[in-house]
Amino acid sequence: MLKNDRTHFILNNGLLRRKDDNLYFDKFDNDEQICDTKIIPINAIDEIYLLAKVSIDSYTLAFLADQNILLHFFGPFGSFRGNFYPNTPNSVNKSGFVLLEQLRSFDDVTKRTYIAKQITVARMQNAAKNCHKYGIDFDEKPFLNALEKANNNLEIMACEGGFAKAYFECWNKIIKDNKSFKFTIRSKRPPLDKINAFISYVNTRIYNVCLSEIYKTELDPRISFLHEPNYRALSLHLDLAEIFKPIIGDNLIFSMLNKKEITAKDFASDAGRLRFTNEAIKKIEMQMIDRLSRTYKIGEQTLTMRQVIRKEANKIKRCICENSPYEGFVLA
């Protein structure tokens, strides 16, 4: 059963603190003096995003854990730094059975390849629909045919890489301002230009939303099927995000750039690295909240996009635990 969505808060430059049984945020001005204080509605939020200079103490962290609220930490350039996940009686119970089935499915080459293919099919179809929506002549069938013949994850990733190259080549036909936002090559850590900085910021937000929704299920975020698990990072949310980046992130970028809601003036350079201004982050976050809150008719249910993401995670869980057929979500 899907619970009603609660919201999230974006905090920047201040002090997050507990007082009695309430949560407060003291906003700092440029001299790091308190210029505003707001009460955060503790019963109405699921997660908090901490951007740049936000202070928090262990007393407040313990309070947030008791309320089952997740924290996502970002650095000064908008780069993701880590998560705080509660481990309390209020947290989602993790099932030993689900964990074992997830591990068995990962070790089963046939099943892992099947899940990875379905995720990639949905990613390709959702991205291709973006091109069609903007009147771009884009034929995804050769890539889907090649994907169908793939026998392992290396071959799947190779198919996806070829598709991504062709898809990103269409961006300059979709985005009107090719002077400031011309796409040439995908670059990360750090992004080399404004369009890549925009993609990286929005994708990171989608990764964290997917991770938050996985956290509400019994799945283990360390064990993925398309991406390779590694020693340092969680990875299942990267799988899930492949489906939803074209739906949420790419469309947000196209819309905001073509409506000039984000322009070259919304970027600053700090120590040679590009970052968004605080005002730009506010504009992007308002769009992100709107898109995650939009409702869609899925079968007999009307769901927000956040709930669609959680439903997708549970579809993967049923495939793992019950051998149910799995098809990745494609927006109609």
Secondary structure, DSSP 8 states (H G I E B T S, - for coil): ------EEEEEEEEEEEEETTEEEEEEE-TTS-EEEEEEE-GGGEEEEEEEEEEE--HHHHHHHHHTT-EEEEE-TTS-EEEEE---STTS----HHHHHHHHHHHH-HHHHHHHHHHHHHHHHHHHHHHHHHTT-----HHHHHHHHT--SHHHHHHHHHHHHHHHHHTHHHH-S-HHHH-------SS-SSHHHHHHHHHHHHHHHHHHHHHHTSS--TT--SSS---SS---HHHHHHHHHIIIIIIHHHHHHHHTTSS-GGGEEEETTEEEE-HHHHHHHHHHHHHHHH-EEEETTEEEEHHHHHHHHHHHHHHHHHH----------
